[in-house]
Amino acid sequence: MKKSLPIERHGELAGQLVRYALTGGLASIVNIGVYWLLAARGMDPNLAWAFGFAAAVAVGYVVHSRWSFRGHGRRDNLARTGGRFMIVSLVSFGLNQLWVWLLVQRLDLPLWAPYPLVLGVTPLVVFALNRKWVFG
């Protein structure tokens, strides 16, 4: 049996990660844009984040399922895939709500304070869950 090089074995994963990052960037821009717009106008920051999140999930599911994880796993059961995507999205939502609550409401930091965790930590957790459980 011919052994593949590490770069070949991880090529699919690397491609997915790059596509996921680009798609996640788009969804994050939608989420943060809605959040900022609403929170800056006086809406409760966690409620504003919820509206932004809902908009980002709609964009994210379509693009992740058709592009980020294309050719990976199966798409034979939309209810299973969509349901799992919603569960993982709720994990993402919970983590991001934690960052907003902790940094903005509890520690009284500026509205932008959650961005590093929202853009750095949460996406890595969600990528792993999407790759293995949702689209795997």
Buried (B, 14 or more C-beta within 10 A) or exposed (E): EEEEEEEEEEEEEEBBBEBBBEBBEBBBEBBBEBBBEBBEEEBEBBEBBBBBBBBBBEBBBEBBBEEBBBEBBEEEEEEEBEEBBBEBBEBBBEBBBBBBBBBBEEEEEEBEBBBEBBBEEBBEEBBEBBBEBBBE
